[in-house]
Amino acid sequence: MLSAFSTVAPYLKFNPSYVIVDNFVFKLHYRWTFIILLVATILVSMRQYFGEHIKCISDTIPAHVINTYCFFTPTFTLVRHLNNSALEKGIIFQPGIGPEESQHEEIRRHAYYQWVPFVLFGQALLFYIPHFLWKSFEGGRIKALVFGLRMVGLSQFLKDESLKIGKINIPSMEETESRVKNIRRAMIDRMRINQSWGAHLAFTEFLNLLNILLQIYLTNRFLAGAFYSLGVKVIRERWTDQMDALDVVFPKITKCHFRKFGPSGSLQMHDTLCVMALNIINEKIYAVLWFWYLFVLVMTILGLIWRLSTFLLYRNVRFTKLTFAYFARPGRIDEQELAAVVAKCNFSNWMFLFFLRSNISEFLFKRVIFHLASEMPDPEKDNSINAFLDREHSAAKAGPSGVAHTIQLDEVDTPLLSSKVGAKMD
């Protein structure tokens, strides 16, 4: 049985080279909800463990004929016999099962079981779409900067010489400084080119909210309006009444009418009982999904509130320091150097730094901030590399030779912090 879940295994493996480009709330959608729905799809498809989806009782009709017919033709229960008092008194033996008084008696049809695996799999794909869009928007920018730098944090113990252990290469301090400068240059280039990075993240997070609301609505329509209150009724009725909401929505025994022509050409109706074995699994799946969807919805709303707060407060140095230290990765950050960087950040730049902090060590991030403090683009002026170079060219002054000198993008290697002049990096 466990081999049937091998398709889910790749999503559960630990990947040490994994780069963080989203948050916990995002993972609830594309990872955990996706896995839950995928497992549910596999469960409802495993006939070898739970038997046939439907088995009907008939005296004269061959079993395979009546089973196939009643599976493709929705079965039903009688609304009049969905009576908890009658069930407790023994008047009926199963909810919704009993004699029919007329042909026009109110019935509740059950056709969802034909579509359960398809709907669950489709919902799993819909939960993955916002993540797919965000990965396309993000374009691997964070991974391109941090890939291969996981061991750089150990450079502080090597000083002058690098160390190679097997396939692992720990760079020296000199190599580390060179890599940090390369990161700084790449970050500045990317920050000037892509000013919509943060907006794309907020957009896909909002898509997550729209998607969870859509899935709750579609599931409610799929279960004929019974999903909205399913969890509340299960809590209230499961341990007190003999018949609860799960017995009504997912009946274990239903009725089916099979009609055929008799020997003389008259139409004969066969009233059959059908055992819905798979509803034992369906009711558990949708009960779990009710509580899980509620949890994901609440967390998604809280996540959007958090995103709004970051948009409103990202200029605040104390907020940025606390956010980087507690929500990204624990560690100390020089507040003055951070203030010099944040002062020139727009929201996309700030989010870029947040995810960079989530993926690299404190040692490396401090050096990135140290070098960025001198060259962070001004969001009001440096909207592109060309604009930056044009501004520098117009501001360049003629030297002693009378030839104007244009400052190159990567010419400055030391942060221009007035209070840090002459200070050494620790």
Stockholm file with secondary structure:
# STOCKHOLM 1.0

chainA/1-426         MLSAFSTVAPYLKFNPSYVIVDNFVFKLHYRWTFIILLVATILVSMRQYFGEHIKCISDTIPAHVINTYCFFTPTFTLVRHLNNSALEKGIIFQPGIGPEESQHEEIRRHAYYQWVPFVLFGQALLFYIPHFLWKSFEGGRIKALVFGLRMVGLSQFLKDESLKIGKINIPSMEETESRVKNIRRAMIDRMRINQSWGAHLAFTEFLNLLNILLQIYLTNRFLAGAFYSLGVKVIRERWTDQMDALDVVFPKITKCHFRKFGPSGSLQMHDTLCVMALNIINEKIYAVLWFWYLFVLVMTILGLIWRLSTFLLYRNVRFTKLTFAYFARPGRIDEQELAAVVAKCNFSNWMFLFFLRSNISEFLFKRVIFHLASEMPDPEKDNSINAFLDREHSAAKAGPSGVAHTIQLDEVDTPLLSSKVGAKMD
#=GR chainA/1-426 SS CGGGGTTTGGGTSCCTTCCCCSCHHHHIIIIIIHHHHHHHHHHHHCHHHHCCSCEEECSSSCHHHHHHHHHHSCEEEEGGGCCHHHHHHTSCSSTTCSCCSCTTCCEEEECGGGTHHHHHHHHHHHHHHHHHHHHHHHTTHHHHHHTTCTTGGGGGGTTTSCEEETTEEECCHHHHHHHHHHHHHHHHHHHHHCSCHHHHHHHHHHHHHHHHHHHHHHHHHHTTTCSTTHHHHHHHHTTTCSSCHHHHHSCSEEEEEEEEECTTSCEEEEEEEEECTTHHHHHHHHHHHHHHHHHHHHHHHHHHHHHHHHHHHTTCHHHHHHHIIIIICCCCCCHHHHHHHHTTCCHHHHHHHHHHHHHSCHHHHHHHHHHHHHHCCCTTTCSSHHHHHHHHHHHCCBCTTSCBCCCCTTCCCSCCCGGGTTCCCC
#=GC SS_cons         CGGGGTTTGGGTSCCTTCCCCSCHHHHIIIIIIHHHHHHHHHHHHCHHHHCCSCEEECSSSCHHHHHHHHHHSCEEEEGGGCCHHHHHHTSCSSTTCSCCSCTTCCEEEECGGGTHHHHHHHHHHHHHHHHHHHHHHHTTHHHHHHTTCTTGGGGGGTTTSCEEETTEEECCHHHHHHHHHHHHHHHHHHHHHCSCHHHHHHHHHHHHHHHHHHHHHHHHHHTTTCSTTHHHHHHHHTTTCSSCHHHHHSCSEEEEEEEEECTTSCEEEEEEEEECTTHHHHHHHHHHHHHHHHHHHHHHHHHHHHHHHHHHHTTCHHHHHHHIIIIICCCCCCHHHHHHHHTTCCHHHHHHHHHHHHHSCHHHHHHHHHHHHHHCCCTTTCSSHHHHHHHHHHHCCBCTTSCBCCCCTTCCCSCCCGGGTTCCCC
//
